[in-house]
Amino acid sequence: MTAVDNLWFLASEARQEAEQVYHRLADDHEGYVEFETTRTVSRDRFRTVAERIEAQGLPYGAHTLAYRPSGELLLVKQEAIDTWVLPGGEVEPDESVREGARRELDEEAGIDVTYDGLGVLGEVRFLSDGHETWGVLPVFEGEANSTDLSVRDPDDEITDAQWFAELPENTRDRAVLREWRRERFGE
């Protein structure tokens, strides 16, 4: 007997969850930067992100744009891919999306912020072997309550945290972050 591959069903369920999460966030916030990106991934990776999206609507969890009043932006270093990224990660089942972003910010940079709202709302589309789904990438913005950084990442993925006036070339989603800074600070 041939095993039935339910990937098409999983992708459909994930899309439905993403749609609900996207509209809930969009309805609760205004003035954010929107973006879409598409990633072609392996079949195994597609299943992993589709399962995450089906569970919470989020393939990569929630993130924070932590900033200083001067406009400097906090980035953390993912050494394994030699890239500066926004602090963030998976949201635990008992957390709200913003609570997950706050916890990840504390773990990856050791600071807290006063959240202003949603800074960026992204749609990340995934393609693999004739299947397609998408998930939501929420990025909350907030002014830092402190600026002394301390990396305590329990996953050991983050090796450094720094404030940047100018974004490094190896910054993930650099164009989106520059657009957010222009909108937020008039740069």
TACORCOR-V773109 format. One record per run of one state. SS is the DSSP state (@ for helix, = for strand, . for the rest). FROM is the first residue (numbers start at 1). TO is the last residue. Records with the same first field share a line. If there is no record, write none. Layout:
# TACORCOR-V773109
SS=FROM-TO / FROM-TO
This chain:
# TACORCOR-V773109
.=1-6 / 29-32 / 41-42 / 57-61 / 68-72 / 82-82 / 86-86 / 90-96 / 110-112 / 129-130 / 145-157 / 165-170 / 172-173 / 186-187
@=7-28 / 43-56 / 79-81 / 97-109 / 174-185
==33-40 / 62-67 / 73-78 / 83-85 / 87-89 / 113-128 / 131-144 / 158-164 / 171-171
